Amino acid sequence: MGIKVKVGLGAVVGIVVIGVVSANAGNSDDSGSGDKGKDTSASAERESGKKADAKTGDKVNKAEKKVAFKGDGDFQVGTDIKPGTYRTTGNTDDMCYWERAKDASGEMDSLLANDNVSGTSYVTIKAGDKLFKTSGCKDWEAVDAKASGSPASQMKGNGGMYRVGADIAPGTYKSTGNTDDSCYWERAKDATHSMNSILANNNVTGTAVVTISAGDGYFKTTGCGDWKKTG
């Protein structure tokens, strides 16, 4: 299967870094939510001071959020932050950029994975990583290794990443009204964002239909019309 990749730009300390969505910039062998108006809509945007809908799987409001580390800065893995899976929510306009790196040289070869984020992102930082960089992101919180929550049957088309079984339910989803291949979706087995993590992905014009398996770890969507479960 040919992998279709969406390319983004991440600006770090005045240097433009080419960020490949859900792909590695280095040669690593790593493998491992919407409006409140509808009860069945998963939310990638956790609104400040408001309790999230029960269907989102996010059971605390922002004031109660347990911040693991800030959304800006360079963090040494094992010293400043622990390996594990983390989530940032409520990001807008692709201004959130993060990066996993194997050293602190700042060179392209040091990149293990990176992404520009709208909405929500999950990232698994591995014990072998040396540095995690984050810029323009909302604060990061640690999430449990095992997915839990009340999964929804709808999600925002530009919501970012959704955890299968916690944020959204498995099944077949449809998104309509997409233009100029601006809709990108991705099924992933984990949140390492390595090439080996990608199960399937596509850039879509018109109507998009995808079946998310119960065995999938995450579903990523950006630039798409909202998704509704059809089966």
C-alpha positions in Angstrom: 0.0 0.0 0.0 1.4 3.4 -0.9 1.6 5.8 2.1 0.1 9.2 1.5 1.7 11.8 3.8 0.6 15.3 4.7 3.5 17.7 5.2 3.5 20.5 7.8 5.9 23.2 8.8 7.1 23.6 12.4 9.1 26.7 13.3 11.5 26.1 16.2 13.8 28.9 17.4 13.7 30.6 14.1 14.6 27.5 12.1 11.9 26.0 9.8 11.7 22.3 10.3 9.9 20.1 7.8 7.5 18.1 9.9 5.9 15.0 8.4 2.6 14.2 9.9 2.6 10.7 11.4 6.0 9.9 9.9 9.6 9.9 11.1 12.1 12.6 10.0 14.9 10.3 11.2 15.6 6.6 10.4 14.2 5.1 13.6 12.7 1.6 14.1 10.2 2.8 16.7 7.0 1.0 16.9 5.7 1.0 19.9 -12.4 16.3 20.1 -15.3 18.7 19.0 -18.3 20.8 20.4 -20.2 19.9 23.6 -23.5 20.4 22.0 -24.2 16.7 21.2 -23.8 14.0 23.8 -22.4 11.7 21.1 -19.6 14.0 19.9 -16.1 13.4 20.9 -14.2 16.6 21.9 -10.7 17.4 20.9 -11.1 20.9 22.3 -11.4 20.9 26.1 -12.8 24.3 27.0 -11.3 26.2 29.9 -13.3 26.0 33.1 -16.1 23.8 31.6 -16.7 20.2 32.4 -16.3 18.0 29.4 -19.1 15.9 28.0 -19.2 12.4 29.5 -19.0 11.0 26.0 -15.5 12.5 25.4 -13.8 10.3 27.9 -12.2 13.4 29.5 -13.8 13.4 33.0 -12.1 16.5 34.4 -12.2 20.2 33.5 -9.1 22.2 32.7 -8.8 23.6 36.2 -8.4 20.0 37.5 -6.1 18.8 34.8 -3.0 17.1 36.1 -0.2 18.9 34.1 2.8 16.7 33.6 4.8 19.4 31.8 4.3 22.7 30.0 3.5 23.2 26.3 6.8 25.1 25.6 10.3 23.9 26.2 12.9 21.2 25.8 12.6 18.3 28.2 15.2 15.7 28.9 13.7 12.2 29.0 14.4 10.4 32.3 15.4 13.7 34.0 12.7 16.3 33.3 10.0 13.9 32.2 9.3 10.2 32.4 8.8 7.9 29.4 5.0 7.3 28.8 2.0 8.5 26.8 1.0 12.2 27.1 -1.9 14.3 25.7 -2.3 17.9 24.8 -5.8 19.3 24.0 -7.4 22.6 22.8 -4.7 23.5 20.2 -5.6 25.7 17.3 -4.3 26.6 13.8 -1.4 24.1 13.8 0.6 26.4 16.1 1.4 23.4 18.4 4.6 21.7 17.4 6.3 18.8 19.2 9.3 16.6 18.5 10.9 13.4 19.8 14.6 13.4 19.4 17.4 10.9 20.0 19.9 13.6 21.1 20.1 17.4 21.6 22.1 18.3 18.5 19.2 20.0 16.8 20.1 18.3 13.6 17.6 16.7 11.3 19.1 13.3 11.9 18.3 13.5 15.5 14.5 13.6 14.8 12.6 10.4 15.7 9.1 11.8 15.1 7.4 15.2 15.0 4.0 16.8 14.3 2.1 20.0 13.9 -1.2 19.8 15.8 -4.7 21.2 15.7 -7.0 19.9 18.4 -5.6 17.0 20.4 -2.4 15.1 20.1 -1.2 12.0 21.9 2.5 11.1 22.0 4.3 8.1 23.5 7.8 9.1 24.6 10.0 6.0 24.8 12.7 5.2 27.3 15.3 5.4 24.5 14.4 9.0 23.6 16.7 11.7 24.9 14.8 14.9 24.3 11.2 16.0 23.9 10.6 19.5 22.4 7.2 21.2 22.5 6.4 24.7 21.2 3.1 26.6 21.1 1.2 23.7 22.6 -1.3 23.5 25.5 0.1 21.8 28.6 0.7 18.1 28.5 -0.9 15.5 30.8 -0.1 11.9 31.3 -2.7 9.3 30.3 -3.2 5.7 31.4 -1.6 3.0 29.3 -5.0 1.3 29.0 -7.7 3.1 27.1 -10.9 3.8 29.1 -13.8 6.1 28.9 -17.2 6.5 27.2 -16.4 6.5 23.4 -18.4 8.7 21.1 -19.9 8.0 17.7 -19.1 11.4 16.2 -15.9 13.5 16.0 -14.6 16.8 14.7 -12.9 16.6 11.3 -10.1 18.8 12.5 -9.9 17.4 16.0 -6.5 15.8 15.8 -6.0 12.4 17.5 -8.7 10.3 19.1 -8.0 7.3 21.2 -10.0 4.3 20.0 -12.1 2.8 22.8 -11.8 5.9 25.0 -12.5 9.0 22.8 -14.3 7.2 19.9 -15.9 3.8 19.3 -14.7 1.4 16.7 -16.8 1.2 13.5 -17.3 2.8 10.1 -17.3 6.6 9.9 -18.2 9.0 7.1 -16.9 12.6 6.4 -18.4 14.6 3.6 -17.7 17.9 1.7 -14.0 17.6 1.6 -12.1 19.6 -1.1 -8.7 19.6 -2.7 -7.2 16.7 -0.8 -7.2 18.9 2.3 -8.8 16.1 4.4 -6.2 13.7 5.9 -7.0 10.7 8.1 -4.8 8.1 9.6 -5.3 4.8 11.5 -2.4 4.1 13.9 -1.5 1.2 16.2 0.2 3.5 18.8 1.2 7.1 19.5 4.9 6.9 18.7 4.2 8.6 15.3 6.7 6.3 13.5 6.2 5.0 10.0 5.7 1.6 11.6 2.8 3.0 13.6 0.7 3.8 10.6 -1.9 1.1 9.7 -3.5 3.1 6.9 -3.9 6.7 5.8 -5.3 8.9 3.0 -5.8 12.4 1.6 -9.4 12.8 0.5 -11.5 14.9 -1.8 -15.3 14.6 -1.5 -16.6 11.9 0.8 -14.3 9.9 3.0 -15.3 6.5 4.5 -13.1 4.6 6.9 -13.5 1.6 9.2 -11.7 2.0 12.5 -11.0 -1.4 14.0 -11.3 -2.3 17.7 -7.6 -3.2 17.5 -6.5 0.2 16.4 -4.9 2.5 18.9 -5.6 5.9 17.6 -7.4 7.7 14.7 -6.0 11.1 13.4 -8.1 13.5 11.4 -7.2 17.0 10.1 -8.8 19.3 7.6 -11.8 17.0 7.2 -15.5 17.5 7.5 -17.0 16.1 10.8 -17.2 12.3 11.0 -20.3 10.4 11.9 -20.5 6.7 12.6 -22.5 4.8 10.0 -22.0 1.2 11.0 
